[in-house]
Every structure is written in C-alpha cells, then in structure tokens.
Amino acid sequence: MNRVSFAAKRAHLDLMLLNRGALAPLGITPARLDMLQAIRARFDGCQTQGQLAALLGVTRQTVARMARSLAALGLVNCERTPPDLRRVYIFLTDAGRALLERFHRIYLRSGLAGQPAVFALRDDARQPEKASQLIDMAREIRASLSKWAPFSPESIDARSWDDGASLEGRDRKVFLNVARWLNAKFRALPFDYVLANSPPFPK
C-alpha cells in the first residue's frame, strides 16, 4: 500500500470516528444516518434492500443487518408486499423522518455536518469559500475513482451555514455541545497549505 492510499485510509477512519462522536447526541451512527437518508432519497421514502445496497455500495446482507437495527430503534419498518414477496421494502417511520428533520436543523443548516472535514483543516475563522472548494475537490476525487455507490448524502452549501442562529431550546444545546466538542477535538492541519499544494484537476 503506497503512502497516498494509506493516508487516505487513515483520513477516512479518522473522519468516521469524528462523525460518530459528533452524531452521538442523536443516538445515531454515520452509517445508519446514511441509510436513513438513502431511504428518503425516493419521493415515497421507501426502498428495497437491493436498491439500498446499490445506492450505498454495500452488500444486501449489510443492508439487512442495518435495517434490523434501525427497525429495533423504531426508525424504519421492513415489509414484504405482493406481488413479489421475495423483496423486502424498507420504509421510514414517523420517528425516522423526525430524526432526519432534526439532523437537518442541528447539523446541516448550522454547518456542523461539514465541520469534521473542514474544521480540522482550517487556520482561523470559518471561510465558507474554502470549505466549498474542499468539498468540490472531494467530489471530483470520488467521481474520478469510481461510480460504484451513486448515493450522496444531503448537504447544504457552506456559504449558507447559519452557525446555529436558527436553533432554540434542546436543539440549540445539542449544537453548542457538539460545536465545543469539535473545537476541542481538532485544529490540526493548515487549511491554506492543503489547498495551495493540491494539484489542479484536469478538465
């Protein structure tokens, strides 16, 4: 394994750990959140196990295992319906929809969801244009490597983050606690250096 691929693997694992910690107040893991968002990607909030496996780039067995765990939490229902009883359909419950709406309020609109990737690389105050540049670079890398998992989680442009200004009550408390945790967890690499030393992508 060369240094680039090893560094990418370590960065992925580090980001997974950071995202897991950031999502802990909602009682959900990054993988389960991805699956809930993938289910909601259809207008009716329903997907088959096979569709979800193709969207997420995982096996049907992985989807089945995750569906069982989400069903135990009351976030999805799994049903077999005619005419093809071999297919298992996975539906969001009201609780699942409510959790996604809460995630949108606390993490997406505020910018918390983008911070595990961006905050660790910044030098000083939040710079939305640089955050957007990093996200665009990540998308180009992903597209150039493979198209095996077409699902992309919901996101909000960094220029539209409101830093939690719209949050109140319990949601505001969760936002502040997660923001403090992220602040304490990382301020590691110089963001300007990463962008300045990244080669341009060929057109």
Buried (B, 14 or more C-beta within 10 A) or exposed (E): EEEEEEEEEEEEEBBBEBBBBBBBBBEBBBBBBBBBBBBBBEEEBBBBBEBBBBBBEBEBEBBBEBBEBBBEBEBBBBEEEEEEEEEBBBBBBEEBBEBBEBBBBBBBBBBBBBBBBBBBBBEEEBBBEBBBBBBEBEEEEEEEEEEEBEBEBEEBEBEEBEEBEEBEEEBBEBBEEBBEBBEEBBEEEEBBEBBEEEEEEEE
